[in-house]
């Protein structure tokens, strides 16, 4: 039988209690979240549905070590239909570069290769940031992040340390805190599976993977440079193909994610990337990979996770 990967009912109940219904892409009426803790008036309100419109990779920083990008280009930007990671990127150690090259060669030959998203497996962090739809739910003791495809979600404990002994899980152990107007999330203990990778180019990771996310609400002028860099690297999602779509005229508050990845088993240095979200058009719609098992960019049907008995 197909695994029930997450029990979303509890999360949906939480969503109805602390935010607009999942089918509503409603901007908050206030930029400050009143979440019932001392100093709450200083905490930005990240709630509601967010959307980013460039694929498949991560937006590069203005300078410094950058994520792996696509060697295959169309119209001067990443060719989403042919994912050939740049294995010459100096952030990769020799073994990691070989893995990325193997994936690149497969893609360039037309064979394609399995990824967590096309095999209906949990995406993990930071791979999950490819998802174009995201919703954040804030509470005094935790933050829940929902992703549009496959009912994937993460829960971040606030103002708590990582446990001494971490049991690896698909999204790792995430703890967070607010630094002024910034939500900082620290994630370790990310589980490794048969299709695990950092990005869609097959970049591997080890048990040492450590990801730090920083979320901020910013004006368009503050994010425009990052959007321009991203648009020179990644391809825009074609309008009308997704359950929710971007609003090209949107100039309200943007949610910018800056994240830093370090893994001494794979990377020669920590590197940083960006995801910039705006408010979408359309409604949040259910999108389940395992309900359509055919031709997810590979010749074989996805290797959907299965088990001999339930996990509950």
C-alpha positions in Angstrom: 0.0 0.0 0.0 1.1 3.6 -0.5 2.5 5.2 2.6 0.5 8.0 4.3 3.5 10.3 4.5 2.0 12.9 6.6 -1.2 13.3 8.6 -2.4 16.6 7.3 -5.7 16.8 9.3 -4.1 18.2 12.4 -2.2 20.8 10.3 -5.3 21.8 8.5 -7.1 22.3 11.8 -4.2 24.5 12.9 -4.4 26.4 9.6 -8.1 27.2 10.0 -7.4 28.5 13.6 -4.5 30.8 12.8 -4.8 31.9 9.2 -7.1 32.3 6.2 -8.5 29.1 4.7 -6.0 27.2 2.5 -8.0 28.1 -0.6 -7.5 31.8 0.0 -4.4 33.7 -1.1 -5.3 36.6 1.3 -2.6 39.1 2.3 -2.6 39.8 6.1 -4.3 43.0 7.2 -1.3 43.8 9.3 2.4 43.3 8.9 2.8 42.5 12.6 1.7 39.2 14.1 -0.1 39.4 17.4 0.7 35.8 18.5 0.3 36.1 22.3 3.9 36.4 23.5 5.9 39.2 25.1 7.2 41.5 22.4 4.8 40.0 19.8 4.2 43.5 18.4 7.8 43.3 16.9 7.2 40.0 15.2 6.4 40.3 11.5 3.3 38.5 10.2 4.5 36.0 7.6 1.1 34.2 7.4 -0.9 33.5 4.3 -0.1 31.9 0.9 3.2 32.8 -0.9 4.4 31.9 -4.3 7.7 32.1 -6.3 7.8 32.0 -10.0 11.3 31.0 -11.1 12.5 27.4 -11.6 14.2 25.0 -11.0 17.1 26.3 -9.0 17.9 28.7 -6.2 18.5 32.4 -6.7 22.2 33.3 -6.5 23.7 35.8 -4.1 25.2 39.1 -5.2 28.6 37.7 -4.5 30.3 34.8 -2.9 29.8 31.0 -3.3 26.7 30.2 -5.2 24.5 27.1 -5.7 24.8 24.7 -8.6 23.1 26.1 -11.8 22.0 24.6 -15.1 24.5 24.2 -17.9 21.6 23.6 -20.3 20.1 26.9 -21.4 17.1 28.1 -23.4 16.6 31.7 -24.2 19.6 32.5 -22.0 18.1 31.0 -18.8 17.9 27.5 -17.3 16.3 24.9 -19.4 13.8 23.3 -17.0 13.2 20.4 -19.4 16.9 19.4 -19.3 18.6 19.6 -15.9 22.3 19.5 -16.4 24.0 20.7 -13.2 27.3 22.6 -13.5 29.7 20.1 -11.9 32.5 22.5 -12.3 31.1 24.7 -9.5 33.9 25.1 -7.0 31.6 24.6 -4.0 31.6 20.8 -4.9 34.2 18.5 -3.7 35.5 15.9 -6.1 33.1 13.1 -5.2 30.1 15.5 -5.3 31.2 16.9 -8.7 31.2 13.3 -10.1 27.7 12.7 -8.8 26.4 15.9 -10.4 28.2 15.1 -13.7 26.5 11.7 -13.8 23.1 13.3 -13.4 24.1 15.9 -16.0 25.2 13.3 -18.5 22.0 11.4 -18.1 19.9 14.5 -18.7 21.9 15.6 -21.7 21.5 12.1 -23.2 17.7 12.4 -22.9 17.3 9.7 -20.3 16.4 11.9 -17.3 16.9 10.7 -13.7 14.9 10.2 -10.6 14.5 13.0 -8.0 12.4 13.1 -4.8 9.7 15.2 -6.5 9.3 13.1 -9.6 9.4 9.9 -7.5 6.8 11.1 -5.0 9.2 10.9 -2.1 9.7 13.6 0.7 11.7 16.5 -0.7 13.8 17.3 2.3 15.6 20.6 3.0 16.7 22.6 1.1 15.4 20.6 -1.9 11.8 21.4 -0.9 12.3 25.1 -1.6 11.7 24.4 -5.3 8.0 24.2 -4.5 6.3 27.3 -5.9 3.5 27.4 -3.3 4.2 27.8 0.4 2.1 28.9 3.4 3.5 29.8 6.8 1.5 29.5 10.1 2.9 31.2 13.2 2.2 30.3 16.8 4.0 31.3 20.1 5.9 28.1 20.4 6.2 26.9 16.8 6.0 27.8 13.1 4.4 25.4 10.6 5.3 25.6 6.9 3.0 24.0 4.3 4.1 23.3 0.7 1.7 23.0 -2.2 2.7 19.7 -3.6 2.2 16.3 -1.9 0.9 17.6 1.5 4.5 18.2 2.6 5.0 20.3 5.7 7.6 21.2 8.3 7.2 22.2 12.0 9.8 24.5 13.6 10.1 24.7 17.4 10.7 28.2 18.6 13.3 29.2 21.2 14.4 25.6 21.8 17.8 23.9 21.2 18.3 20.8 19.1 18.2 17.6 21.2 21.5 16.0 22.1 20.6 12.9 20.1 18.8 13.7 16.9 16.9 11.0 15.1 17.2 11.8 11.3 13.9 12.7 9.6 12.9 13.8 6.1 12.9 17.5 7.0 15.4 17.3 9.8 15.1 18.8 13.3 14.3 22.5 12.9 14.5 25.1 15.6 13.9 28.8 15.2 13.8 32.2 16.8 13.2 35.8 15.8 16.0 38.3 15.4 14.1 41.6 15.2 12.2 41.4 11.9 13.8 38.1 10.8 12.7 34.6 11.4 15.8 32.4 11.7 15.5 28.6 11.3 18.3 26.1 11.9 17.9 22.6 10.6 20.1 19.5 11.1 19.5 15.7 11.1 18.1 15.5 7.6 17.4 11.9 6.6 19.0 10.3 3.6 17.0 8.2 1.2 17.4 6.5 -2.2 16.7 9.8 -4.1 18.0 12.3 -1.7 19.6 15.5 -3.1 20.1 19.1 -2.3 18.6 20.4 -5.5 17.1 19.2 -8.8 20.6 18.7 -10.3 21.3 15.7 -8.1 23.7 17.5 -5.8 24.2 15.0 -2.9 24.5 15.6 0.8 25.8 13.8 3.8 24.7 13.3 7.4 26.6 16.6 8.2 24.1 18.7 6.2 23.2 21.9 8.0 20.8 24.6 6.7 20.1 28.0 8.1 17.1 30.0 6.8 16.4 33.6 7.3 12.9 35.0 6.4 12.1 38.7 6.0 9.2 40.8 4.8 10.6 43.4 2.4 9.4 46.0 -0.1 9.8 45.4 -3.8 12.7 47.9 -4.0 14.6 45.8 -1.5 14.1 42.5 -3.4 14.3 43.7 -7.0 18.0 43.0 -7.3 17.6 39.5 -6.1 14.7 38.9 -8.4 16.8 40.2 -11.4 19.7 37.9 -10.5 17.3 35.0 -10.2 15.6 35.8 -13.5 18.9 35.7 -15.3 19.6 32.2 -13.9 16.3 30.4 -13.7 13.2 30.0 -15.9 9.9 31.6 -15.2 7.0 29.2 -14.7 4.7 29.6 -17.7 1.5 31.4 -16.8 -1.6 29.2 -16.3 0.1 25.8 -15.7 0.0 25.8 -11.9 -2.9 25.8 -9.4 -1.7 29.2 -8.2 0.1 31.7 -10.4 2.2 34.8 -9.9 0.9 38.3 -10.2 3.3 40.3 -12.4 1.9 43.6 -11.2 2.3 42.7 -7.5 4.2 45.4 -5.6 3.2 44.7 -2.0 5.4 43.1 0.7 7.6 40.2 -0.5 8.8 37.3 1.7 12.5 36.7 1.0 14.2 33.6 2.1 18.0 33.7 2.4 19.4 30.3 3.2 23.0 29.0 3.8 24.0 25.4 3.3 27.1 23.8 4.8 28.1 20.1 4.6 31.7 19.2 5.0 31.1 15.8 3.4 30.1 17.4 0.1 30.9 21.1 -0.2 34.2 22.8 0.0 32.6 25.9 1.6 29.3 27.1 2.8 27.1 28.7 0.1 24.1 30.9 0.1 21.0 31.3 -2.1 17.7 33.1 -2.2 14.0 32.4 -2.8 11.8 35.5 -3.2 8.0 35.0 -2.7 5.2 37.3 -3.6 1.4 36.9 -3.1 -0.1 34.6 -5.8 -3.2 34.7 -8.0 -5.6 31.8 -7.8 -6.4 29.4 -5.0 -4.4 26.8 -3.0 -5.2 23.5 -4.6 -4.4 19.9 -3.7 -1.6 18.5 -5.8 -0.6 14.9 -5.1 2.2 13.2 -7.0 1.2 9.6 -6.1 -2.2 10.1 -7.8 -0.6 10.1 -11.2 2.2 7.6 -11.5 3.1 8.0 -15.2 5.9 9.9 -16.9 7.2 12.2 -14.3 10.1 13.3 -16.6 11.4 9.7 -16.5 10.6 6.6 -18.6 9.7 4.5 -15.6 6.8 5.1 -13.2 7.8 6.8 -9.9 9.1 4.5 -7.1 6.3 5.6 -4.7 7.2 4.8 -1.1 5.4 1.6 0.0 5.3 -0.4 3.3 4.1 -3.8 4.4 2.2 -2.2 7.3 1.0 1.3 8.3 3.4 3.7 10.1 0.9 4.5 12.8 
